Amino acid sequence: MAGHSKWANIQHRKGRQDEKRGKIWTRIIREITVAARSGGGDLSANPRLRLAIDRAKAANMPADRIKYNIDKATGSLDGISYEEIRYEGYGIGGAAIIVDTMTDNKVRTVAEVRHAFSKFGGNMGTEGSVAFQFKHCGQIIFAPGVSEDKVMEVALEAGADDVITDEDGAIEVITPVADFEAIKDALVAAGLTPADAEVTMRPENPIEVTGDEAARMQKLLDAIEDLDDVQAVYHNAQLDTQDL
């Protein structure tokens, strides 16, 4: 169904992100900071930092702002120390949710995440309670109309784990995390420009959430994503965009 298609959901998610554009730079800066601090400022030796800078450029962040935050993280300038913490829980209809945060105050962060879950009908879980329902992988999405044969040929030759074509014609390339950049670069070099590409937690068994439950689930996700310390939210709810 169109409302349940991966492409419709991607477009819906990107539209909501555009509405929150003001928060995106903050989240990218935190990712640059942690990536540079943990792996150093040498781009050739730090794939996580390269991905963060790609995100920064896609969000039109100026080069001097990027350099400033790398310098700050690697000790050239004093800065705040962030800690990465993952929370897990359940949303509407038992949907699984993973919340990745970066924080300088974990007491504040866990209280805010727990409050968002409880206020909007979800429940916080324990570590590992839902993570097993997701696969850590690279995900490269092509819009309907792109040649399936060409994507499959290039992606599998470059080492992709799988190529999946949805009913609506969108194509999804699944990659090992370590090979994500190389496979994406091979696809781009072949003239195949992705509509979306990221290292993600991909749900193994999505569940359909429709009607009033879909609207309630979206409110819960919005409440969590709006928290200042939240970097990313993953879930296995297949939301019908017609109900949102």
Number of C-alpha atoms within 10 A of each C-alpha: 8 13 15 17 18 22 23 18 17 15 14 15 12 12 12 12 14 12 9 12 12 10 16 16 15 13 20 21 22 23 24 26 27 24 23 25 19 14 15 18 21 12 14 8 11 15 16 19 25 19 19 22 23 14 19 22 14 9 13 10 17 10 11 9 12 18 14 14 20 25 19 17 25 19 13 11 11 10 13 11 14 18 13 15 15 17 21 22 24 20 24 22 17 14 19 27 28 24 19 16 25 22 20 13 12 16 9 11 19 18 10 17 22 17 16 23 21 13 11 19 15 24 19 20 16 9 12 13 16 20 20 11 17 20 13 15 19 24 23 23 22 22 18 16 10 15 14 17 9 13 20 20 12 19 24 16 11 18 15 21 14 14 20 14 16 13 13 16 18 21 26 24 24 23 26 18 14 12 15 24 20 15 24 25 14 15 21 13 11 13 11 17 17 17 15 14 17 16 19 16 20 18 21 11 12 16 16 15 23 21 13 12 18 22 19 20 23 20 16 20 21 15 17 23 22 13 15 15 26 21 23 16 19 18 24 24 23 20 26 21 21 13 14 16
